[in-house]
Amino acid sequence: MQAPNTALSADIHHLYKLATGFWASGVLFAAIKLDLFNKLGENDYTLDTIARKIKANKQWTEKLLLACTALGLLVRQNGRYKNSHLAAAYLLEGKPYYQGDLFKHLATLWNRFGSLDSTIATGNRSETMTGGNEWILSSHSIAISGYAELLARQLDLSNRSKLCDIGGGTGTYSAVLCLKYPHLQAVIVEDPEVVPLAKQFIARLGLEHRIEVRPCKLLYDEYGSDYDVALISGVLHGLSERNCKKLLSKAHRSLRAEGLLILQEILLDEDDPQPLPALFSLNMTLGASYSEEQLLAWLYATGFIKAKVEPIQGGLWLNHIITAIRP
């Protein structure tokens, strides 16, 4: 048999990486579920102590610790393990940029992708998304990781005074925008079950006097009126085309003349599909990663004008901002 050339060797290694990608995520999810990083905290411990702390089998704990070390999540020195700078910054509860809620949510999608062949073959997904608050907290993790700052950096709201944050979750984006623009007032409209989380976050920042949180069934209730800017961040990809148009129509009605609509979304380029938007679309049961062409068509059909699409510099999950004007 002829040995493969260099190009073929690289090709097969690419396939191997694809096929084993779930190994690394499995390690991360297991460590989070076992509360490993929080148990370590700021200290270093021996294998025996760690096994007791996480109440796990010693032999398998050692395997987990070695895997976490290899993945850059832990540091091992003189037989003792501690959190790496990466884990200390993002995987310890209470830290400003804690990402654990996002990863806990992603761990719940394990079976969803494991049964993807059945979903594709039948068009039906047997399991449903877990609790709404879990997704809201995971979205908050993404926002505080830098996405809210990226959005604020690319927008100019200096001439805007009243914001409607439609499906605003915990209110992270509204909070960052209000902190940047001292004259801005915001109203977050969100499902009733999410309202306590948003109020708690807004209160923690001392912004209750500038940000109001209203319970709202987004597909059925109106959002209010006379806003001069409306934000819909990371909402449309979870909805069907019909409901996307419904949401956009409601946003249109909520804006005053010359009001600005801002969409923040993960866009799929169908001519040159990139991995994350394409894979993310498979996760959506009712929605999808929509294309720029689709969103622009819906905006114009809804009555908006002067639509503009811009990439978010440094954005990964939500990679584009789409703005439009209500005439």
C-alpha positions as CSV (number, residue, x, y, z in Angstrom):
1,M,0.0,0.0,0.0
2,Q,1.3,3.4,-0.9
3,A,1.8,5.8,2.0
4,P,-0.4,8.9,2.0
5,N,1.2,12.1,0.9
6,T,1.4,15.1,3.2
7,A,-1.9,16.6,2.0
8,L,-3.8,13.4,2.6
9,S,-2.3,13.0,6.0
10,A,-3.5,16.5,7.0
11,D,-7.0,15.6,5.6
12,I,-7.3,12.5,7.7
13,H,-6.1,14.3,10.8
14,H,-8.8,16.9,10.2
15,L,-11.4,14.1,10.1
16,Y,-10.0,12.7,13.3
17,K,-10.3,16.0,15.0
18,L,-13.9,16.3,13.9
19,A,-14.7,12.8,15.1
20,T,-13.2,13.2,18.5
21,G,-14.3,16.8,19.2
22,F,-16.9,15.6,21.7
23,W,-14.2,14.1,23.9
24,A,-12.9,17.5,25.0
25,S,-16.4,19.0,25.5
26,G,-17.3,15.9,27.5
27,V,-14.4,16.5,29.8
28,L,-15.3,20.2,30.3
29,F,-19.0,19.3,30.9
30,A,-18.2,16.5,33.4
31,A,-15.8,18.8,35.4
32,I,-18.5,21.5,35.6
33,K,-21.2,19.0,36.6
34,L,-18.9,17.6,39.3
35,D,-18.2,21.2,40.5
36,L,-14.5,20.6,40.1
37,F,-13.4,24.2,39.4
38,N,-15.4,25.7,42.3
39,K,-14.1,23.0,44.7
40,L,-10.5,23.9,43.8
41,G,-11.2,27.6,44.0
42,E,-8.0,29.6,44.5
43,N,-6.1,26.6,46.1
44,D,-4.2,23.6,45.0
45,Y,-4.9,20.0,46.2
46,T,-3.7,16.5,45.9
47,L,-5.6,13.8,43.9
48,D,-6.8,12.2,47.1
49,T,-8.2,15.5,48.5
50,I,-9.9,16.4,45.2
51,A,-11.5,13.0,44.9
52,R,-13.0,13.5,48.3
53,K,-14.1,17.0,47.5
54,I,-16.0,16.1,44.4
55,K,-17.2,12.8,45.9
56,A,-15.8,10.7,43.0
57,N,-13.9,7.5,42.3
58,K,-10.1,8.2,42.8
59,Q,-9.0,6.3,39.7
60,W,-11.5,8.1,37.4
61,T,-10.8,11.4,39.2
62,E,-7.1,11.1,38.2
63,K,-8.1,10.5,34.6
64,L,-10.3,13.6,34.6
65,L,-7.6,15.7,36.3
66,L,-5.0,14.7,33.7
67,A,-7.4,15.4,30.8
68,C,-8.2,18.8,32.3
69,T,-4.5,19.5,32.6
70,A,-3.9,18.5,29.0
71,L,-6.8,20.8,27.9
72,G,-5.4,23.8,29.7
73,L,-8.1,23.9,32.4
74,L,-5.8,22.8,35.3
75,V,-2.2,23.2,36.2
76,R,-0.3,20.2,37.8
77,Q,2.8,20.8,39.9
78,N,4.5,18.5,42.4
79,G,1.5,16.2,42.4
80,R,-1.0,18.9,43.2
81,Y,-3.6,20.4,40.9
82,K,-5.0,23.9,40.7
83,N,-7.2,25.9,38.3
84,S,-5.4,27.4,35.3
85,H,-5.7,31.1,34.6
86,L,-8.4,30.2,32.0
87,A,-10.5,28.3,34.6
88,A,-10.0,30.9,37.3
89,A,-11.2,33.7,35.0
90,Y,-14.2,32.0,33.5
91,L,-15.2,28.9,35.4
92,L,-15.4,30.1,39.0
93,E,-18.9,31.2,40.2
94,G,-19.0,34.8,41.3
95,K,-16.2,35.9,39.0
96,P,-17.3,38.8,36.7
97,Y,-17.0,36.8,33.4
98,Y,-18.3,33.5,34.7
99,Q,-19.3,31.2,31.8
100,G,-20.5,28.2,33.7
101,D,-24.2,28.8,32.9
102,L,-23.5,28.8,29.2
103,F,-21.5,25.5,29.4
104,K,-24.2,23.9,31.6
105,H,-26.7,24.8,28.9
106,L,-24.5,23.4,26.1
107,A,-24.1,20.2,28.1
108,T,-27.9,19.7,27.9
109,L,-27.6,19.6,24.1
110,W,-25.5,16.4,24.2
111,N,-28.5,14.1,23.4
112,R,-29.8,16.6,20.8
113,F,-26.8,16.2,18.7
114,G,-26.3,12.5,19.5
115,S,-29.7,11.8,17.9
116,L,-29.3,14.3,15.0
117,D,-29.6,11.6,12.4
118,S,-33.1,10.7,13.6
119,T,-34.2,14.4,13.6
120,I,-32.9,14.9,10.1
121,A,-34.5,11.7,8.8
122,T,-37.9,12.3,10.4
123,G,-38.1,16.1,10.6
124,N,-39.1,15.7,14.3
125,R,-37.0,16.3,17.4
126,S,-38.0,14.0,20.2
127,E,-36.6,16.0,23.1
128,T,-37.3,19.6,23.9
129,M,-35.2,22.4,25.2
130,T,-34.8,22.5,29.0
131,G,-36.0,25.4,31.2
132,G,-36.1,28.9,29.8
133,N,-34.1,30.5,32.6
134,E,-31.2,28.2,31.9
135,W,-31.0,29.5,28.3
136,I,-31.4,33.1,29.6
137,L,-28.5,32.7,32.0
138,S,-26.4,31.2,29.2
139,S,-27.2,34.2,27.0
140,H,-26.2,36.4,29.9
141,S,-22.8,34.6,30.0
142,I,-22.3,35.4,26.3
143,A,-23.3,39.0,26.8
144,I,-20.9,39.6,29.8
145,S,-18.0,37.9,28.0
146,G,-17.7,41.0,25.8
147,Y,-20.6,40.9,23.4
148,A,-22.5,43.7,25.1
149,E,-19.4,45.9,25.0
150,L,-18.8,45.0,21.3
151,L,-22.4,46.0,20.5
152,A,-22.2,49.3,22.4
153,R,-18.9,50.1,20.7
154,Q,-20.4,49.8,17.2
155,L,-23.6,51.7,17.9
156,D,-24.2,55.5,18.0
157,L,-27.2,56.2,20.3
158,S,-26.1,59.7,21.2
159,N,-29.3,61.1,19.7
160,R,-31.6,58.4,21.1
161,S,-33.4,58.5,24.4
162,K,-35.9,55.7,24.8
163,L,-34.9,52.1,24.2
164,C,-37.1,49.0,24.0
165,D,-35.1,45.8,24.6
166,I,-37.3,43.1,23.1
167,G,-36.6,39.7,24.7
168,G,-33.8,41.4,26.6
169,G,-33.2,38.5,29.0
170,T,-31.4,39.7,32.1
171,G,-31.0,43.1,30.5
172,T,-27.2,42.9,30.0
173,Y,-27.3,44.8,26.7
174,S,-29.6,47.5,28.0
175,A,-27.4,48.0,31.1
176,V,-24.2,48.4,29.1
177,L,-25.9,50.8,26.6
178,C,-27.3,52.9,29.5
179,L,-23.9,53.0,31.2
180,K,-22.4,54.3,27.9
181,Y,-25.2,56.8,27.3
182,P,-26.2,58.6,30.5
183,H,-29.3,60.1,28.9
184,L,-30.7,56.8,27.7
185,Q,-33.8,55.2,29.3
186,A,-34.7,51.5,28.6
187,V,-37.6,49.2,28.9
188,I,-37.0,45.5,28.8
189,V,-40.0,43.4,27.7
190,E,-39.5,39.7,28.5
191,D,-41.4,36.6,29.4
192,P,-42.9,36.8,33.0
193,E,-40.6,33.9,34.2
194,V,-37.5,35.9,33.2
195,V,-38.6,39.2,34.8
196,P,-37.2,38.4,38.3
197,L,-33.8,37.6,36.9
198,A,-33.7,40.8,35.0
199,K,-34.8,42.9,37.9
200,Q,-32.2,41.3,40.1
201,F,-29.4,42.0,37.6
202,I,-30.6,45.6,37.0
203,A,-30.8,46.3,40.8
204,R,-27.3,44.9,41.3
205,L,-26.0,47.6,38.9
206,G,-28.2,50.3,40.6
207,L,-30.0,51.1,37.3
208,E,-33.6,50.6,38.4
209,H,-34.3,54.3,37.9
210,R,-33.3,54.1,34.2
211,I,-34.3,50.5,33.2
212,E,-37.8,49.2,33.6
213,V,-38.6,45.5,33.2
214,R,-42.1,44.6,32.0
215,P,-43.6,41.1,31.7
216,C,-44.6,40.4,28.1
217,K,-45.5,37.5,26.0
218,L,-43.4,38.5,23.0
219,L,-45.6,36.8,20.3
220,Y,-48.9,38.0,21.7
221,D,-48.5,41.3,23.6
222,E,-47.6,44.7,22.3
223,Y,-44.3,46.2,23.5
224,G,-45.5,49.8,24.2
225,S,-45.0,52.8,21.9
226,D,-43.0,55.9,21.2
227,Y,-39.6,54.3,21.5
228,D,-36.9,55.9,19.3
229,V,-34.7,52.7,19.3
230,A,-35.6,49.0,19.6
231,L,-33.1,46.2,20.2
232,I,-33.7,42.5,19.3
233,S,-30.5,40.6,20.3
234,G,-30.2,36.9,19.7
235,V,-33.9,36.3,19.5
236,L,-34.8,35.7,15.9
237,H,-32.8,32.6,15.4
238,G,-35.0,30.8,17.9
239,L,-38.2,31.6,16.0
240,S,-39.8,30.4,12.8
241,E,-40.0,32.7,9.8
242,R,-43.6,33.5,10.5
243,N,-42.9,34.4,14.1
244,C,-39.8,36.4,13.1
245,K,-42.0,38.6,10.9
246,K,-44.5,38.8,13.7
247,L,-41.9,40.1,16.1
248,L,-40.5,42.6,13.5
249,S,-44.0,43.9,12.9
250,K,-44.5,44.5,16.6
251,A,-41.2,46.2,16.9
252,H,-42.2,48.4,13.9
253,R,-45.4,49.4,15.7
254,S,-43.5,50.2,18.9
255,L,-41.2,52.8,17.3
256,R,-41.9,56.4,16.6
257,A,-41.1,57.9,13.1
258,E,-37.4,57.7,12.3
259,G,-37.0,55.1,15.1
260,L,-34.0,52.8,14.9
261,L,-34.3,49.0,14.9
262,I,-31.2,47.1,15.9
263,L,-30.9,43.3,15.3
264,Q,-28.0,41.3,16.6
265,E,-27.8,37.8,15.1
266,I,-25.6,34.9,14.0
267,L,-25.9,35.1,10.2
268,L,-25.4,32.2,7.8
269,D,-23.6,32.8,4.5
270,E,-25.3,30.1,2.3
271,D,-22.7,30.6,-0.4
272,D,-19.7,30.2,2.0
273,P,-21.1,28.6,5.1
274,Q,-18.8,28.9,8.2
275,P,-18.8,26.1,10.8
276,L,-20.3,27.9,13.8
277,P,-23.5,29.4,12.1
278,A,-24.0,26.1,10.2
279,L,-23.7,23.9,13.3
280,F,-25.7,26.4,15.4
281,S,-28.6,26.1,12.9
282,L,-28.8,22.4,13.6
283,N,-29.5,23.2,17.3
284,M,-32.5,25.3,16.5
285,T,-35.8,23.3,16.5
286,L,-38.2,26.0,15.3
287,G,-35.7,28.6,14.0
288,A,-32.4,28.6,12.2
289,S,-29.3,30.6,11.5
290,Y,-30.9,32.9,8.9
291,S,-29.1,34.6,6.1
292,E,-28.6,38.3,5.5
293,E,-30.9,38.1,2.5
294,Q,-33.7,36.6,4.5
295,L,-33.5,39.2,7.3
296,L,-33.4,42.1,4.9
297,A,-36.4,40.8,3.0
298,W,-38.4,40.5,6.2
299,L,-37.4,44.0,7.3
300,Y,-38.5,45.6,4.1
301,A,-41.7,43.6,4.0
302,T,-42.4,44.8,7.5
303,G,-42.1,48.4,6.5
304,F,-38.6,49.3,7.6
305,I,-36.2,51.2,5.3
306,K,-32.4,51.9,5.0
307,A,-31.4,48.5,6.3
308,K,-27.7,48.0,6.8
309,V,-25.7,45.0,7.8
310,E,-22.3,45.2,9.6
311,P,-20.1,42.4,11.0
312,I,-19.4,42.6,14.7
313,Q,-15.6,43.0,15.0
314,G,-14.4,40.1,17.1
315,G,-17.9,38.5,17.3
316,L,-18.3,34.8,17.2
317,W,-21.7,33.7,18.4
318,L,-23.6,36.9,17.4
319,N,-21.6,38.0,14.4
320,H,-23.6,40.8,12.8
321,I,-25.6,43.9,13.5
322,I,-28.5,44.8,11.2
323,T,-30.0,48.3,11.6
324,A,-33.1,49.7,9.9
325,I,-35.3,52.8,10.2
326,R,-39.0,53.1,10.7
327,P,-40.1,55.8,8.2
